[in-house]
């Protein structure tokens, strides 16, 4: 088995920097993809809400009541869905 007694710290630092740069580029790409997905879902939600308002007697206030913090539609990522909100 070959063992190199002296480690080239410059080489290790360059490898670490290269890995960090690659990780940062990957993270930036992930953020771009997720941002596009959020924007797409926002457009879909807005379109669906507009259709619901046109086809029913619902108003913006009805939606606000449903999704406001502490309301029946309150959601906490990472926590199980419950009927009551902890707010």
Secondary structure as GFF3:
##gff-version 3
##sequence-region A 1 87
A	DSSP	alpha_helix	9	55	.	.	.	ID=ss1
A	DSSP	alpha_helix	60	67	.	.	.	ID=ss2
###
